[in-house]
Amino acid sequence: MSAVDPYAFMSPAAAGPGVALRTPMERRHIAAGAAIEERDGWRIGVYPEEGEGEGDPWVVDISHLGKLDLRATAAGIDELTGGLAPGEARADGGVWTMRLTPTHGYVLCPFDRVESIRSATGGAAIDVTCGLAGVAVGGERRRDVMNRSSGLDVRPSRFPANRCMAGSVMRVPTLVLNEDGRISMFVGWEYGEYFWDAILDAGAPLGIGARTPAAARSPEAVA
């Protein structure tokens, strides 16, 4: 057990071999006819890729991503985020670093990198992978889905790529990240199933459809 992170023993990254982790949306994936496959220790909903329109909004369950909560002094967060200003985010080798406030940030990463990144922070990070469920919305009309879900201003001029913020989406406290091509949102794990349904309902008039997480697709589908 870490002296700095007394909850390290609860980290899903510490789960033993043979333990398959589930996202809060699994029942919804099964109900929608998705196959459930185990990938990198997680049970992932795999959807048919046929019939996807390039301009249609789409939604994907990204709860399986690793998530680290960074808390330190302003100088400490400066060092951990590489000098990001509050509200800024940066991608580096599949890892997103976000700074929400002078003393608070987050890291999103592949699940298998959680422990190595957490250790590298010197105890400033707490693993909240199973504390936050994740939903990403993409497609040309992704901002239309957001406008139907929240009063947050996600216009390109106000919320461009590589920006993050905290706000309310579907009346749930939400961490929002603009990844340039999709908008990723993270809510409390207990809200995951509700949030998935709510975003699908908001996007229904726009023809929204569920997709398989890119990392869980076959190489042919990703290419």
C-alpha positions as CSV (number, residue, x, y, z in Angstrom):
1,M,0.0,0.0,0.0
2,S,1.3,3.4,-0.9
3,A,1.8,5.9,2.0
4,V,0.6,8.7,-0.4
5,D,-2.3,6.8,-2.0
6,P,-4.0,4.7,0.7
7,Y,-6.5,3.4,-1.8
8,A,-3.8,1.9,-4.2
9,F,-5.0,-1.6,-3.2
10,M,-8.4,-0.8,-4.8
11,S,-6.8,0.0,-8.2
12,P,-8.2,-2.2,-11.0
13,A,-4.6,-2.2,-12.3
14,A,-3.7,-4.4,-9.3
15,A,-6.3,-7.1,-10.2
16,G,-4.8,-10.5,-10.6
17,P,-4.5,-12.5,-13.8
18,G,-7.8,-14.0,-15.1
19,V,-9.9,-11.1,-13.7
20,A,-12.1,-9.5,-16.4
21,L,-13.2,-6.0,-15.7
22,R,-16.6,-4.7,-16.8
23,T,-17.7,-1.3,-17.8
24,P,-21.0,0.1,-16.3
25,M,-22.5,0.0,-19.9
26,E,-22.1,-3.7,-20.4
27,R,-25.8,-4.5,-20.1
28,R,-26.6,-1.9,-22.6
29,H,-24.1,-3.3,-25.1
30,I,-25.6,-6.8,-24.7
31,A,-29.1,-5.4,-25.1
32,A,-28.1,-3.6,-28.3
33,G,-26.7,-6.9,-29.8
34,A,-23.0,-6.2,-29.4
35,A,-20.7,-9.0,-28.8
36,I,-18.7,-9.0,-25.6
37,E,-15.0,-9.8,-26.0
38,E,-12.2,-9.6,-23.5
39,R,-9.4,-7.2,-24.5
40,D,-6.5,-6.3,-22.2
41,G,-8.3,-7.4,-19.1
42,W,-11.6,-5.7,-20.0
43,R,-14.9,-7.0,-21.3
44,I,-15.5,-4.7,-24.3
45,G,-18.7,-4.3,-26.4
46,V,-17.9,-5.0,-30.0
47,Y,-20.4,-3.6,-32.6
48,P,-20.8,-4.3,-36.3
49,E,-18.9,-1.7,-38.3
50,E,-21.1,-1.9,-41.4
51,G,-23.3,1.0,-42.3
52,E,-21.4,3.8,-40.5
53,G,-21.9,7.2,-42.2
54,E,-18.9,9.5,-42.2
55,G,-21.0,12.5,-41.1
56,D,-23.2,10.7,-38.6
57,P,-22.6,11.2,-34.9
58,W,-21.3,8.2,-33.1
59,V,-20.8,7.2,-29.4
60,V,-18.3,4.8,-27.9
61,D,-17.7,3.4,-24.4
62,I,-14.2,4.4,-23.2
63,S,-14.6,3.4,-19.6
64,H,-11.7,1.0,-20.0
65,L,-9.2,3.7,-20.3
66,G,-6.8,4.3,-17.5
67,K,-7.5,7.4,-15.5
68,L,-5.3,9.2,-12.9
69,D,-6.3,12.1,-10.7
70,L,-3.4,14.5,-10.2
71,R,-3.3,16.8,-7.2
72,A,-0.4,18.8,-6.0
73,T,0.8,22.4,-5.5
74,A,0.6,24.7,-8.5
75,A,4.4,24.2,-9.0
76,G,3.9,20.5,-8.7
77,I,1.2,20.4,-11.3
78,D,3.3,22.7,-13.5
79,E,6.0,20.0,-13.5
80,L,3.6,17.0,-13.9
81,T,1.8,18.6,-16.8
82,G,4.8,20.1,-18.6
83,G,3.6,23.6,-18.0
84,L,0.0,23.3,-19.3
85,A,-2.2,26.2,-18.4
86,P,-5.6,25.5,-16.7
87,G,-8.0,24.3,-19.3
88,E,-5.3,23.0,-21.6
89,A,-4.7,19.3,-22.6
90,R,-1.9,17.6,-24.5
91,A,-1.6,14.2,-26.2
92,D,1.7,12.3,-26.2
93,G,2.1,8.7,-27.3
94,G,-1.5,7.7,-26.6
95,V,-1.5,9.5,-23.2
96,W,-3.6,12.6,-22.5
97,T,-2.5,15.1,-19.8
98,M,-5.1,17.6,-18.7
99,R,-4.9,20.6,-16.3
100,L,-8.2,21.7,-14.9
101,T,-7.1,24.1,-12.3
102,P,-3.7,25.4,-11.0
103,T,-3.6,22.4,-8.5
104,H,-5.7,19.7,-10.2
105,G,-5.2,17.6,-13.4
106,Y,-5.9,14.3,-14.9
107,V,-4.1,11.7,-17.1
108,L,-5.8,9.4,-19.5
109,C,-3.8,6.4,-20.8
110,P,-4.0,2.9,-22.0
111,F,-5.0,0.7,-19.1
112,D,-1.7,-1.2,-19.1
113,R,0.2,2.0,-18.5
114,V,-1.6,3.1,-15.3
115,E,0.9,1.7,-12.8
116,S,4.0,2.9,-14.6
117,I,2.6,6.4,-15.0
118,R,1.3,6.5,-11.4
119,S,4.7,5.5,-10.1
120,A,6.4,8.2,-12.1
121,T,4.4,10.9,-10.5
122,G,6.0,10.3,-7.1
123,G,2.7,9.7,-5.4
124,A,0.8,12.7,-6.8
125,A,-1.6,10.5,-8.8
126,I,-4.5,8.4,-7.6
127,D,-5.8,5.7,-9.9
128,V,-9.5,6.5,-10.6
129,T,-9.9,4.1,-13.5
130,C,-13.0,2.5,-12.0
131,G,-14.2,5.8,-10.4
132,L,-14.9,7.4,-13.8
133,A,-17.0,6.0,-16.7
134,G,-16.2,7.4,-20.1
135,V,-18.2,8.1,-23.2
136,A,-16.8,9.7,-26.4
137,V,-18.9,11.4,-29.1
138,G,-17.6,11.8,-32.6
139,G,-18.6,12.5,-36.2
140,E,-19.3,15.8,-37.9
141,R,-22.4,16.5,-35.8
142,R,-20.8,15.7,-32.4
143,R,-21.3,19.3,-31.2
144,D,-24.9,19.0,-32.1
145,V,-25.2,16.1,-29.7
146,M,-23.4,18.1,-27.0
147,N,-25.8,21.0,-27.6
148,R,-28.7,18.7,-27.0
149,S,-27.1,17.4,-23.8
150,S,-25.7,20.4,-22.0
151,G,-25.5,24.2,-21.8
152,L,-21.7,24.0,-22.1
153,D,-20.3,26.2,-24.9
154,V,-18.5,23.7,-27.2
155,R,-18.2,26.0,-30.2
156,P,-14.8,25.7,-31.9
157,S,-14.0,29.3,-31.0
158,R,-14.6,28.7,-27.3
159,F,-13.7,25.0,-26.9
160,P,-11.1,24.1,-29.5
161,A,-9.0,21.0,-29.7
162,N,-6.7,20.2,-26.9
163,R,-8.9,21.8,-24.3
164,C,-10.6,20.4,-21.2
165,M,-13.2,21.6,-18.7
166,A,-15.4,20.5,-15.9
167,G,-19.2,21.1,-16.2
168,S,-22.6,19.5,-16.2
169,V,-23.8,17.2,-19.0
170,M,-27.2,15.6,-18.7
171,R,-27.2,17.1,-15.2
172,V,-24.2,15.0,-14.2
173,P,-20.8,16.5,-13.1
174,T,-18.6,15.8,-16.1
175,L,-15.0,16.1,-17.1
176,V,-14.9,17.1,-20.8
177,L,-12.0,16.7,-23.2
178,N,-11.8,17.9,-26.9
179,E,-9.6,15.4,-28.6
180,D,-10.0,17.0,-32.1
181,G,-12.3,14.6,-33.8
182,R,-14.2,13.5,-30.8
183,I,-15.4,14.9,-27.5
184,S,-14.7,12.6,-24.5
185,M,-16.7,12.8,-21.3
186,F,-16.0,11.2,-17.9
187,V,-18.6,10.9,-15.2
188,G,-18.9,9.0,-11.9
189,W,-18.9,5.2,-12.4
190,E,-22.3,4.9,-10.9
191,Y,-23.8,7.2,-13.6
192,G,-22.2,5.3,-16.5
193,E,-25.2,3.4,-17.7
194,Y,-27.6,6.4,-17.3
195,F,-25.1,8.6,-19.1
196,W,-24.8,6.2,-22.0
197,D,-28.5,6.0,-22.4
198,A,-28.9,9.8,-22.1
199,I,-26.3,10.6,-24.8
200,L,-27.9,8.0,-27.2
201,D,-31.3,9.6,-26.5
202,A,-29.9,13.1,-27.2
203,G,-28.3,11.9,-30.5
204,A,-31.3,9.8,-31.7
205,P,-32.8,12.5,-33.9
206,L,-29.4,13.0,-35.5
207,G,-28.9,9.2,-36.3
208,I,-26.4,8.5,-33.6
209,G,-25.0,5.0,-33.4
210,A,-22.7,3.0,-31.1
211,R,-19.2,2.0,-32.1
212,T,-16.5,-0.4,-30.9
213,P,-13.5,1.3,-29.1
214,A,-10.8,1.7,-31.7
215,A,-8.2,-0.2,-29.7
216,A,-10.6,-3.2,-29.6
217,R,-11.3,-3.4,-33.3
218,S,-9.7,-5.9,-35.6
219,P,-6.6,-4.5,-37.4
220,E,-8.6,-4.6,-40.7
221,A,-11.3,-2.4,-39.2
222,V,-8.8,0.1,-37.8
223,A,-6.9,0.4,-41.1
